[in-house]
Amino acid sequence: MFVHANEVLDDKSGLTPGATVEFETVDSERGPKAFGVRILSRASASSPAPRQSSSSSQLLDEGLCDVLEPAELREDITELLLSGTPDLTGRQIVSIRESFLGFAKKHGWVEA
């Protein structure tokens, strides 16, 4: 479920792992999206927080995400395709990879 910070109707600092929220959903072109998010209760000190690596935790704290170089994304996609579907042809891999790279650029997931 995706939720944009602008959809949180309450103080956004209360939206922490373990907080209880209520929201409505709408279908978007990228899947379900929450809107009208209200924080019902803040996370308690005993609420288990999701485990994250220190780098991903730092990125989340800064409100940023890891933006890859196009070459790095191409390599990662190729490795995933080869390990997940080893019978793909080189032409198929290149086609899938370039389509995904274009999509990623459009959404700011890789440097342009």
N, C-alpha and C positions, 0 to 999 in steps of 0.2 A: 504494500500500500504506500503510495507516494503522498507526502504532505509538504506543501510549501510553507515556509515560515509565515508568509503573509496571510495564510488561512487560519492561523492561531488567533482566536479572538481575545484571549487572556494575555497576561504578562508572559512573554516567550521564555523567560528564564525558568519558568516552572515546567517547561517541556523537557524533562530529563528522563533517562532510562528508568523504567519502573513507575512512571507517573501514569495515573488512570485518566483516560480522556474519553470524550464522546464526540462523534462527528457524523457527517453525512457523506455519501460517496457519489461520485459521478464518473462515468466512463470517459476517458480521454484517449487520444490517439496512442499514448504510451501505456495504457492500462488504467486500472482504477485509481482515482485520486480522491483524497479526503478534502472536505471543505467545511467551514463553520466549526472548527475544532475548538472545543472547550475543555479546559483542564479541570477534572473533577477532584483529584487529590494529587498532591505532590508525592514523589517517591520517598519512602521512609529510609532511614539509615540502614535498615536491615534488608531492604530490597536488593536482590542481586543485580548488579549491573552487567550488561553484556561484555564479554571479554573482547578486547581489541589489542592490536599491536600498538606500541607506543607511537609509531609514525602515523597510523590511521587515527589514533586518538588525538594527536596533535593537529592533524588536518581537520578533523571534525570540530575541535575547539576553535580553530581559526575560521570555520565556515567555508573551508575550501575542499577541493577534491584533488586527487593525483591526476594531473594532465600529462599524458604520455607524448613522446615524440612519435611521429607517424611510423618510422622504421621499427621502433620498439613494439608498437601495436601490431604491425604486420607480422613480426616475428612471433609474438604471443599467439596471434590468431592462427598462424601456420602450425605451431606446435599443438594447439588445441585440436585443430582439424585433423592433423596426422594421428594424434593419439586417440581421438574419439571415433574417427571414421577413416581407417587406414587405406580403404580402397578408393578414395577420391583421387581423381586425376590431377595432374599439375594445373591444367587449364581450369578445372572446377575450383581448386584451391585459390588460384589467382582471382577468379571472378568473384567468389564469395568474399575474399579478403578485401578486394578493392571496393565492393559494395558496402561492406561494413565500415571501412575506413571513411568513405564519403558520408555515411550516416553519422559516424563519430565526429567528424569535422563539423557537420551541420549542428550538432548538439554541444559543441565545445569540449568534447572528451579528449581530443588530441590537439596539439598545437597546429595551427594552420600553416 
